Amino acid sequence: MAELIDMGTVSSRGQVAIPSKIRNQMGLKEGSKLMFFLGDDTLVMKKVENRSFAELTAPLKKAKKKIRESQVPDLIHKLRREKR
């Protein structure tokens, strides 16, 4: 994906319009979900797929053995690779 840099303005209600070039490149439509990451003075937005909780937890329910909390990140990465 090509690098795009553009500016937006925060409205009095805290809303930001994403520039059309960026919306089009990202395939953002009304109802698209974004995740926000804040670190120091940097805010990053990431497009996320709109999946239901049931879809995300189904593989965990199918698992025959109990998993430890420390195993969850690896399982999530594995499921994401399988979806590609």
VENVENNOR-V368714 format. One record per backbone hydrogen bond with DSSP energy under -1.0 kcal/mol. NH is the residue of the N-H (numbers start at 1). CO is the residue of the C=O. If there is no record, write none. Layout:
nh=NH co=CO
nh=NH co=CO
This chain:
nh=11 co=15
nh=14 co=11
nh=23 co=19
nh=24 co=20
nh=25 co=21
nh=26 co=22
nh=28 co=23
nh=32 co=29
nh=35 co=46
nh=37 co=44
nh=39 co=42
nh=42 co=39
nh=44 co=37
nh=46 co=35
nh=48 co=33
nh=51 co=49
nh=56 co=52
nh=57 co=53
nh=58 co=54
nh=61 co=57
nh=62 co=58
nh=71 co=68
nh=72 co=69
nh=75 co=71
nh=76 co=72
nh=77 co=73
nh=78 co=74
nh=79 co=75
nh=80 co=76
nh=81 co=77
nh=82 co=78
nh=83 co=79
